[in-house]
Amino acid sequence: MILKDIMTEEVECVRTGDTAQQAAQLMETHDVGSLPVCEDGRVVGIVTDRDIALRFVAHGGRADSKVGDVMTRDPVFGQPDMDVHEAAKIMSEQQIRRLPVVEGGSLVGIVSLGDMSVQPELQDNAEWALQNISQPCRCK
């Protein structure tokens, strides 16, 4: 199975100049935990609810602070024809729960561990990736 078969195709994006509050409101509206950050049709980052809470709120950030200041830059990507097992491996190694899917440099979808877990033949991949993602960070 490939990512194109399970990815969400209609993905909301924010821009680097949008506020953290706007991003959080968009996440609430669409019941998602992350949003790609796009400029001129290209993904330049990703902002998560965790980014907003830990990089922004925890440090006294203001609601009008810009997404560009709290986002994760240079995210990893998948391609629509990428095997789901390879995507799960990347997600595990990078300790991420969502993978933007890009084709020709443009965002065409996003795949999450949840997308994998609802496919009976992929549940083991999602479980394996989540176990590795949930490990404490060994970084300093």
C-alpha positions in Angstrom: 0.0 0.0 0.0 1.2 3.5 -0.8 0.6 6.8 1.0 -1.7 8.1 -1.7 -4.1 5.3 -0.7 -4.5 6.5 2.9 -3.4 10.1 3.1 -5.8 13.0 3.8 -5.8 15.1 0.6 -7.6 18.3 1.7 -5.1 19.8 4.1 -5.4 23.3 5.7 -2.2 25.3 5.9 -1.0 28.3 7.7 1.6 30.9 6.7 4.7 32.0 8.6 3.1 35.4 9.2 -0.1 34.0 10.7 -0.4 34.2 14.4 0.0 31.3 16.8 -3.6 32.1 17.9 -4.9 31.8 14.3 -3.1 28.4 14.0 -4.5 27.1 17.2 -8.0 28.2 16.2 -7.6 26.5 12.8 -6.5 23.3 14.6 -9.5 23.5 16.8 -11.9 24.1 13.9 -10.6 21.1 12.0 -9.9 18.9 15.0 -6.2 18.4 14.1 -3.0 18.6 16.0 -0.8 20.0 13.4 -0.8 22.2 10.3 1.7 22.5 7.5 3.2 25.9 7.1 3.2 26.9 3.4 4.6 29.8 1.4 3.9 30.0 -2.3 2.6 26.4 -2.4 5.7 25.0 -0.8 5.9 23.5 2.7 8.4 25.4 4.8 7.6 24.0 8.2 5.0 22.4 10.3 3.4 23.7 13.5 1.9 21.4 16.1 -0.3 21.9 19.2 2.8 20.8 21.1 4.9 23.5 19.4 2.4 26.1 20.5 2.2 24.8 24.0 5.9 24.2 24.7 7.7 26.7 22.5 5.2 29.5 22.8 2.9 29.4 25.8 5.4 27.9 28.2 7.7 30.8 27.5 5.1 33.5 27.9 4.5 34.0 24.2 1.8 36.4 23.1 -1.2 35.4 21.0 0.0 37.6 18.2 3.4 35.9 17.9 4.0 34.5 14.4 3.8 30.9 13.4 7.3 31.3 11.8 8.7 31.8 15.3 7.3 28.5 16.8 7.1 26.1 13.8 9.4 23.2 13.2 11.5 24.2 10.1 12.5 21.8 7.3 10.1 19.0 8.1 10.6 15.6 6.5 8.2 14.6 3.7 6.7 11.6 2.1 5.7 11.2 -1.6 2.3 9.9 -2.8 3.9 6.7 -4.2 6.0 6.0 -1.1 5.3 2.6 0.6 3.4 3.0 3.9 6.0 0.8 5.6 8.8 3.2 4.6 6.7 6.2 5.8 6.2 4.4 9.2 9.9 3.9 9.4 10.6 7.6 8.8 8.0 8.6 11.3 9.5 6.3 13.9 13.0 7.5 13.3 12.1 11.2 13.3 9.7 10.7 16.2 6.8 12.4 14.4 3.1 11.4 14.3 2.2 13.2 11.0 4.0 13.3 7.7 3.3 15.9 5.0 3.1 14.4 1.5 4.7 16.4 -1.3 4.7 15.9 -5.0 6.7 18.2 -7.3 7.5 20.4 -4.3 3.8 21.1 -3.5 1.8 19.7 -0.6 -0.7 17.1 -1.8 -1.7 15.5 1.5 -0.8 14.5 5.0 -0.6 11.0 6.6 -0.8 10.3 10.3 -0.3 7.3 12.5 -4.1 7.4 12.9 -4.5 6.9 9.1 -2.3 3.9 9.4 -4.0 2.5 12.5 -7.4 2.3 10.9 -6.1 0.0 8.1 -6.1 -3.6 9.6 -3.0 -4.6 7.5 -1.1 -1.5 8.7 -1.9 -1.6 12.4 1.4 -3.3 13.3 3.3 -0.5 11.5 1.4 2.2 13.4 1.9 0.4 16.7 5.7 -0.1 16.1 6.1 3.6 15.0 4.2 4.9 18.0 6.3 2.8 20.4 9.4 4.5 19.0 7.9 7.9 18.8 6.7 7.7 22.4 10.3 7.1 23.7 11.9 10.0 25.6 14.1 12.2 23.4 17.7 11.3 23.7 18.8 14.7 22.4 20.5 17.5 24.2 
